[in-house]
Amino acid sequence: MKHLRLVLFLVLFLTFALIGTADAQGPRTVTGVSFNPTSGKAGSTTTMTIQFNVAVGDLGVRNSFCIYTSEADGTWTYTPSVSNLGDTYTQTVEGCADVTNYDDTLISVADPNDFADGGDTLNITVVAPGGISTGAKTFVVRQYKDALPGTLINTLNGTYTILATPTTVYASDQSNCGGYGSAGYSCFQSLATAIANSNSEVVIVGNLTSDSGGATLSSGNVTLIRGISTPVLAAPSGCSASPLTVSKSGVTVRDFTINGASCNTQTGLAIANNTAVTNMTIQNFSGTNGKGISIATVTGASVTNSTLTNNYYGINVAVDVTIGSGPSTGNTIQNGGTGINHTAGTLTAKGNTITGNSTAGASVTGSPSAFYGNRIYNNGTTQINCNTGTGAAFNYLGGSSPNSGTTNCTDVKHQLGANWVTWADSTNSLNELTVTGGPVAIFDLGDNKPFNVGTDQGLPNLTSNFYAVTGAITPTISTSGKLYFTVPEYCTSSGNTQCWYNTQTAIPAGTTVGRHFVKGTTSPTAVTLSSFTASAQDTPQGNLALPALGLAVAGVAVLGGVWFVRRARR
């Protein structure tokens, strides 16, 4: 009997001891409030973590948290998750005791988990107000027992810091953006997110996989998107939009590659405003109707010093646009379907090299008025498709006969017959040649013989480079000899001496003075200077039209306005 009493005593002792221990380990109390990340800009998202205990004796009794923030900061949003021990907490905006100058929100659960006595953790997604001021923001967290107003158990504070919107934001597949920026603040693995978080510029670092739905810059303060560290924006497999669309005014896009190899029917860069594109490489949008660059909706965009390779359309244009503005700003558009596909608007395209495209170098509409100085050659069977208009004058189309079928442009006779070495736009002089009545575009072809007929019988002892000049001109070549010009109807082969005429020879009836000029002497010892005054009845494209050309030699009236010249070999 004594033994039985002793056993009962020990059981009761251990039972009360265990209950006491449980209460001692787990009183209902908040033990910690923290944020991850600890800072962000206005409108940013963070995770608030509340660590807490619920005593065994309080199981089955509502557990509540009232969160207070300064009313001056605006309204924060809260989305609680399931706690670590499986309790589903819900959020309501009413229920907490009012405190002057503070906003409050209530997050609670009716019946805490039976294991809460050992401690629990609740994560809450928190979004900062969009117009909140910068600085440290204090969150006062109060824990209550029972239905509110209930019994206040404990109070603990947490701090989240609002930072200014970063001026420069980086985007990269690397989580640390290659050491640039701060992850979650000024470094993101999404171009769209980077654009949304920047106050000025976005920088692509190394490789970046584009968002499957693309990234759009349509508003905000970002004015520059650029790249560093061999940057490549790669379209992912199954992408549903252009990797980058810019419809905001005044944006520059430069210095990175856009690669469409995994999503080749989209557009690499879609532009719908006056965007400036420079030093870009856009490639492999080669699927049906894929486009390297598409420009539509708003006029004023420009593309310079860029390379477009293996795209179904290199550049697709439907509004006023500038694609290269001279010899130092031209683009390379190569190895695709059609280099430039111009369907509407005013096209300015100068200084571009367009080659190796399977369908056409360019397809132009509406007789573009500033489409010259381009190298367009080795493209399918058509260098320029003019759609019954003009567009060939002063473009180099490979140097074949001006009467060949390289283009259907009505001004085909006035194409450049040789590749240019250098040229200048809107000038009165270039090297040996000067004009009055300019400014005009002047092309120096160096030793390159127009239509490969520069050594015919009519051109002995050449004393200058070959030149071409646009506009109403009075050219002067500062070398000795006579001035020679082409008659394009006869520039059919290297053996046709009628291709070149000088100012003392009448050209055949029904022919025209071409666009090529060179100077030479009939005797190596002869030294003369000649001045050649030109005006044209033969009208090239748009503002390159030349008035009638009068040669006061042998009573000959000649048409034209471009002159070719070659430097002497003495």
C-alpha positions in Angstrom: 0.0 0.0 0.0 2.8 2.3 0.9 4.4 1.5 -2.5 1.2 2.3 -4.3 0.9 5.7 -2.5 4.5 6.4 -3.4 3.9 5.7 -7.1 0.7 7.9 -7.1 2.7 10.7 -5.5 5.5 10.5 -8.1 3.0 10.5 -11.0 1.2 13.6 -9.6 4.5 15.3 -9.0 5.8 14.7 -12.5 2.5 15.8 -14.1 2.5 19.2 -12.3 6.2 19.6 -12.9 5.7 19.1 -16.7 2.8 21.5 -16.8 4.8 24.1 -15.0 7.7 23.6 -17.3 5.6 24.1 -20.4 4.2 27.4 -19.1 7.7 28.5 -18.2 9.0 27.8 -21.7 6.1 29.2 -23.7 4.3 32.2 -22.3 2.2 34.1 -24.9 4.6 36.7 -26.2 6.2 38.3 -29.2 9.9 37.5 -29.3 11.0 39.1 -32.5 10.0 41.4 -35.5 12.3 41.5 -38.6 12.2 42.4 -42.3 13.8 40.8 -45.4 15.0 42.8 -47.2 15.5 45.5 -44.6 15.1 48.4 -47.0 13.5 49.3 -50.3 12.1 52.2 -52.3 8.5 53.5 -52.2 6.2 50.8 -53.5 8.7 48.0 -52.7 7.8 44.6 -51.2 9.4 43.0 -48.2 8.7 40.1 -45.8 7.9 40.9 -42.1 8.7 38.0 -39.8 7.0 37.8 -36.4 8.4 35.2 -33.9 6.2 34.4 -31.0 5.0 31.9 -28.4 1.5 30.8 -27.2 1.2 29.1 -23.8 -0.4 25.7 -23.5 -3.0 27.2 -21.3 -4.0 29.7 -24.1 -4.6 27.1 -26.8 -8.1 27.5 -28.2 -8.1 31.2 -27.4 -7.7 33.7 -30.2 -4.2 35.0 -30.9 -4.0 38.5 -32.4 -1.4 41.0 -33.6 -2.1 44.7 -34.0 0.4 46.4 -36.3 0.7 50.2 -36.0 2.5 52.5 -38.5 2.6 56.3 -38.8 -0.5 57.7 -40.5 1.7 60.3 -42.3 3.3 57.5 -44.3 0.2 56.3 -46.0 -1.4 52.8 -46.0 0.8 49.7 -46.1 -0.7 46.5 -47.4 -0.3 43.2 -45.6 -0.8 39.6 -46.8 -0.2 37.0 -44.0 0.9 33.4 -44.8 0.3 30.2 -42.9 2.6 30.1 -39.9 5.4 27.6 -39.5 3.1 25.4 -37.3 0.2 25.5 -39.8 -2.0 28.2 -38.4 -3.9 30.3 -41.1 -3.8 33.9 -40.0 -6.1 36.4 -41.6 -6.0 40.2 -41.9 -8.7 42.8 -41.3 -8.5 46.6 -41.2 -10.7 46.9 -38.1 -10.5 45.6 -34.6 -7.4 47.2 -33.1 -7.5 50.0 -30.6 -7.2 53.4 -32.2 -4.0 55.3 -31.6 -3.8 59.0 -32.6 -1.7 59.6 -35.7 -1.3 55.9 -36.4 -2.8 53.5 -38.9 -3.5 50.0 -37.7 -4.2 46.5 -39.1 -5.3 43.3 -37.3 -3.9 39.9 -38.1 -5.2 37.0 -36.0 -6.1 33.3 -35.8 -9.0 31.9 -33.7 -7.3 28.7 -32.4 -3.5 28.5 -32.3 -1.9 25.2 -33.1 -1.5 22.7 -30.2 2.3 22.9 -30.7 2.5 26.7 -30.5 3.9 26.4 -27.0 7.3 25.7 -28.4 7.3 28.9 -30.5 5.9 29.8 -34.0 6.8 32.1 -36.9 4.5 34.1 -39.1 5.7 35.7 -42.4 3.7 38.6 -43.7 4.2 40.1 -47.2 4.2 43.9 -46.8 4.1 46.5 -49.6 5.1 50.1 -49.0 2.9 53.0 -50.0 3.8 54.4 -53.4 4.3 58.0 -52.2 6.0 57.3 -48.9 8.9 59.5 -47.9 12.4 58.2 -47.4 13.8 57.1 -44.1 13.4 54.5 -41.3 9.8 53.4 -40.7 8.8 51.9 -37.3 6.3 49.1 -37.0 4.8 48.6 -33.5 3.5 45.1 -33.1 1.2 44.2 -30.2 0.2 40.7 -29.3 -3.3 40.1 -27.7 -5.0 37.2 -26.0 -8.7 36.6 -26.5 -11.1 38.5 -28.7 -10.2 42.2 -28.9 -9.8 44.4 -27.0 -8.5 41.3 -25.2 -5.5 41.2 -23.0 -2.3 42.9 -24.1 0.5 40.4 -23.7 3.6 42.1 -25.2 4.8 44.9 -27.6 7.8 44.8 -29.9 9.0 47.2 -32.6 10.5 46.5 -36.1 12.1 48.9 -38.6 12.0 49.0 -42.4 13.9 51.7 -44.3 12.6 53.5 -47.4 15.3 54.4 -49.8 15.3 56.9 -52.6 14.6 55.4 -56.1 18.0 54.4 -57.5 19.3 56.5 -60.4 21.0 53.4 -62.0 19.5 49.9 -61.8 21.3 46.8 -63.1 19.7 43.7 -64.7 21.5 40.4 -65.2 21.0 36.6 -65.0 23.5 36.9 -62.1 21.8 37.4 -58.8 24.4 40.0 -57.8 24.5 41.6 -61.2 28.2 40.9 -61.4 28.9 43.0 -58.4 26.9 46.0 -59.5 24.0 47.4 -57.5 22.2 45.9 -54.5 20.0 42.8 -55.0 16.3 43.7 -54.7 17.0 47.4 -54.7 19.2 48.3 -57.7 19.9 44.8 -59.1 17.3 42.5 -60.6 17.1 39.4 -62.8 14.3 40.9 -64.9 14.5 43.8 -67.3 10.9 44.7 -66.7 11.5 44.9 -63.0 14.7 46.9 -63.5 12.8 49.4 -65.6 10.1 49.7 -63.0 12.6 50.4 -60.2 14.9 52.9 -61.9 14.8 56.7 -61.8 17.1 57.3 -64.8 18.9 54.4 -66.5 19.0 50.6 -66.7 22.2 48.8 -67.3 22.3 45.2 -68.6 25.3 43.3 -67.2 26.5 40.3 -69.1 23.8 37.8 -70.1 20.2 38.5 -69.3 17.3 36.3 -70.3 14.4 38.6 -71.3 11.0 38.4 -69.6 8.8 35.9 -71.5 6.2 38.6 -72.0 8.9 41.2 -72.8 9.7 44.5 -71.1 8.1 47.8 -71.9 9.3 51.3 -71.3 6.2 53.5 -71.7 6.4 56.0 -68.8 8.5 57.0 -65.8 11.9 58.6 -65.6 14.1 56.1 -67.4 15.8 57.7 -70.4 18.7 55.3 -71.1 19.0 51.5 -71.5 22.5 50.4 -72.1 24.8 47.4 -71.6 28.2 46.6 -70.0 30.4 43.4 -69.7 29.6 41.8 -73.1 25.9 42.3 -72.6 23.3 40.1 -74.3 19.5 40.3 -73.9 18.3 36.8 -75.0 14.7 36.1 -75.9 13.6 32.8 -74.2 12.0 29.9 -75.9 8.3 30.5 -76.2 8.5 34.2 -75.7 5.2 36.0 -76.5 6.5 39.6 -77.2 9.5 41.7 -78.1 12.3 41.4 -75.5 12.2 45.2 -75.4 9.5 47.7 -76.4 10.0 51.5 -76.1 7.1 53.8 -76.5 8.2 56.6 -74.1 9.6 59.7 -75.7 13.3 60.7 -75.6 14.8 57.3 -74.8 18.3 56.1 -75.9 19.0 52.4 -76.3 22.7 51.5 -76.9 25.6 49.2 -76.4 24.2 45.6 -76.1 23.1 42.7 -78.2 19.5 41.3 -78.5 19.5 37.7 -79.6 16.4 36.0 -81.0 17.8 32.5 -81.6 15.3 30.8 -79.2 12.3 32.9 -80.3 13.0 34.0 -83.8 9.5 35.1 -85.0 9.3 38.1 -82.6 10.8 41.6 -83.0 14.1 42.2 -81.2 13.5 45.9 -80.5 10.0 47.5 -81.0 10.0 51.3 -81.2 6.9 53.4 -81.0 8.4 56.9 -80.4 11.4 59.0 -81.1 13.9 56.5 -79.7 17.6 56.8 -80.5 19.2 53.4 -81.1 23.0 53.3 -81.4 25.8 50.8 -81.3 23.4 47.8 -81.0 23.7 44.3 -82.4 20.3 42.6 -83.1 20.4 39.2 -84.6 18.6 35.9 -85.3 15.0 37.0 -85.6 15.0 35.0 -88.8 11.6 33.3 -88.5 8.7 34.3 -90.8 8.1 38.1 -90.3 10.7 38.2 -87.5 12.2 41.7 -87.3 15.4 43.0 -85.9 13.9 46.5 -85.3 10.3 47.6 -85.9 9.6 51.3 -86.0 5.9 52.4 -86.0 3.3 54.8 -84.6 5.4 57.9 -83.7 7.9 59.7 -85.9 11.5 60.7 -85.1 13.3 57.5 -84.3 16.9 56.9 -85.4 19.2 53.9 -85.8 22.9 54.5 -86.1 26.2 52.5 -85.9 24.4 49.3 -85.3 24.6 45.8 -86.8 21.5 43.7 -87.8 22.3 40.1 -88.8 20.1 37.2 -89.8 16.7 38.8 -89.4 13.7 38.2 -91.7 13.4 42.0 -91.9 16.5 43.9 -90.6 14.6 47.1 -90.0 10.8 47.4 -90.6 9.7 51.0 -91.0 6.2 52.5 -91.2 6.8 56.1 -90.0 9.4 58.9 -90.5 12.8 57.6 -89.4 16.5 58.1 -89.8 18.6 54.9 -90.5 22.1 56.2 -90.6 22.7 59.9 -91.2 26.1 59.9 -93.0 29.3 58.0 -93.6 30.3 57.8 -89.9 26.9 56.8 -88.6 25.7 54.1 -91.0 24.5 50.6 -90.0 25.4 47.2 -91.2 22.3 45.1 -92.2 23.3 41.7 -93.4 22.5 38.0 -94.1 18.8 38.2 -93.5 15.7 38.3 -95.8 15.1 42.0 -96.6 17.5 44.6 -95.1 15.3 47.6 -94.9 11.5 47.2 -95.4 10.0 50.7 -95.7 6.3 50.8 -96.1 5.3 54.4 -95.1 6.6 57.6 -93.8 9.7 59.7 -94.8 12.8 57.5 -95.0 16.2 59.0 -94.4 18.9 56.4 -94.8 22.6 57.3 -95.5 25.9 55.6 -95.1 24.5 52.1 -94.5 26.1 48.8 -95.7 23.3 46.3 -96.7 24.6 43.0 -98.1 24.0 39.3 -98.2 20.2 39.5 -97.7 18.3 36.7 -99.6 15.3 38.7 -100.8 16.4 42.4 -101.3 18.7 44.9 -99.8 15.9 47.4 -99.4 12.3 47.8 -100.3 11.2 51.4 -100.3 7.9 53.2 -100.8 7.1 56.7 -102.0 10.4 57.8 -103.5 12.4 58.6 -100.4 14.1 62.0 -100.6 17.2 61.3 -98.4 18.2 57.8 -99.4 21.7 57.9 -100.7 25.3 57.1 -99.8 24.5 53.5 -99.0 26.4 50.4 -100.1 23.7 47.9 -101.2 25.1 44.9 -103.0 25.1 41.1 -103.2 21.5 40.9 -102.0 19.4 38.2 -103.8 18.4 39.3 -107.3 17.2 42.8 -106.3 19.3 45.4 -104.6 16.5 48.0 -104.2 12.9 47.4 -104.8 11.5 50.9 -105.4 7.9 49.9 -105.9 7.7 52.0 -109.2 9.4 55.0 -107.5 12.9 56.4 -107.2 15.6 55.4 -104.7 18.7 54.2 -106.6 20.5 57.5 -107.2 23.8 57.9 -105.4 23.6 54.5 -103.8 26.3 51.9 -104.7 24.6 48.8 -106.0 27.6 46.7 -106.8 29.0 48.6 -109.8 27.4 46.6 -112.6 26.0 48.4 -115.6 23.5 51.1 -114.8 21.3 49.6 -117.4 21.1 46.2 -115.7 18.3 44.6 -113.7 19.7 45.2 -110.2 16.8 47.4 -109.3 13.5 48.6 -110.6 14.0 52.2 -109.5 13.3 54.8 -112.2 16.5 56.6 -111.3 18.7 53.6 -111.8 21.0 55.4 -114.3 22.2 57.6 -111.5 23.4 55.0 -109.1 27.0 55.2 -107.9 29.1 53.2 -110.3 31.8 52.3 -107.7 32.2 52.0 -104.0 33.0 55.2 -102.2 36.2 55.7 -100.1 34.7 58.6 -98.3 32.0 61.1 -98.7 30.6 64.3 -97.1 27.0 65.5 -96.9 25.9 69.1 -97.1 29.3 70.5 -98.1 31.0 72.6 -100.7 34.2 70.7 -101.0 35.9 67.4 -100.5 39.6 66.8 -101.2 40.3 68.0 -104.8 36.7 69.0 -105.6 34.9 72.2 -104.8 31.5 73.5 -105.8 29.5 76.7 -105.8 25.8 76.6 -105.4 26.0 74.0 -102.6 25.9 72.6 -100.1 25.7 69.1 -101.7 26.8 65.6 -101.1 30.2 64.8 -102.6 31.5 61.2 -103.0 35.2 60.5 -103.4 35.5 57.1 -105.0 39.3 57.0 -105.0 40.7 54.7 -107.6 37.5 52.7 -107.9 36.4 52.9 -111.6 32.7 53.6 -112.1 31.1 50.6 -113.7 34.6 49.2 -114.2 35.2 51.4 -117.2 37.7 53.9 -115.8 40.6 53.0 -118.0 38.9 53.3 -121.4 40.5 55.0 -124.4 38.8 58.2 -123.5 40.6 58.6 -120.2 44.3 58.7 -120.7 46.6 60.1 -118.0 44.1 60.6 -115.2 45.0 63.3 -112.7 42.4 63.0 -110.0 40.2 60.6 -108.0 36.8 59.7 -109.3 34.0 61.8 -107.7 30.2 62.1 -107.7 28.3 65.2 -106.7 24.6 65.8 -106.1 22.6 69.0 -106.6 22.9 72.0 -108.8 26.7 72.5 -109.0 29.6 74.3 -110.4 32.5 71.9 -109.7 36.1 72.7 -109.9 38.8 70.1 -109.7 42.2 71.4 -108.6 44.2 69.1 -110.8 45.5 69.5 -114.4 43.6 68.2 -117.5 40.2 68.0 -118.9 37.0 67.2 -117.1 35.3 63.9 -118.2 31.9 62.7 -117.4 29.9 59.4 -117.9 27.1 58.8 -120.4 25.3 56.0 -118.5 23.6 54.5 -121.6 27.1 53.4 -122.8 28.6 52.3 -119.5 27.9 48.7 -120.3 31.3 47.1 -120.3 35.0 47.9 -119.7 35.5 48.0 -123.5 32.9 50.6 -124.3 34.9 53.8 -124.8 31.7 55.8 -125.2 31.1 55.6 -121.5 33.3 58.6 -120.9 33.1 62.0 -122.6 35.0 65.2 -122.0 33.6 68.7 -122.1 34.8 69.2 -125.7 32.8 66.3 -127.1 29.2 66.3 -128.0 27.3 63.3 -126.5 25.0 61.3 -128.8 21.4 62.4 -129.1 19.0 60.9 -126.6 21.7 60.2 -124.0 22.3 61.9 -120.7 25.3 63.1 -118.7 25.8 60.7 -115.8 26.8 61.1 -112.2 30.5 60.4 -112.6 33.4 62.7 -113.2 37.2 62.4 -113.6 39.9 64.6 -114.7 42.9 63.8 -117.0 45.2 65.0 -119.8 45.7 63.8 -123.3 49.4 64.4 -122.8 51.5 63.7 -119.7 53.1 67.2 -119.9 49.9 69.1 -120.5 48.8 71.3 -117.5 45.4 72.9 -117.6 42.6 73.6 -115.2 38.9 73.3 -116.1 35.7 74.5 -114.6 32.5 72.6 -115.3 29.2 74.2 -114.6 26.2 71.8 -114.2 22.5 72.0 -114.0 20.1 69.1 -114.7 17.0 68.4 -116.7 17.6 64.8 -115.7 15.9 64.7 -112.3 17.1 62.4 -109.5 15.2 61.7 -106.3 13.5 64.3 -104.2 15.8 67.1 -103.0 18.7 65.7 -105.1 17.0 67.0 -108.3 19.4 68.7 -110.7 18.4 71.5 -113.1 19.5 71.4 -116.8 23.2 71.1 -117.3 24.7 73.4 -120.0 28.0 72.6 -121.4 29.4 75.7 -123.3 31.5 73.4 -125.4 30.8 72.7 -129.1 27.2 74.0 -128.5 26.3 70.7 -126.6 23.4 70.6 -124.2 24.0 67.8 -121.6 22.0 66.5 -118.7 23.2 65.4 -115.3 24.7 66.5 -112.1 27.2 64.0 -110.7 30.9 64.0 -111.6 33.7 61.4 -111.1 37.4 62.2 -110.9 40.6 60.3 -110.2 43.9 61.3 -108.8 46.9 61.5 -111.2 49.4 58.7 -111.6 52.4 60.6 -112.8 
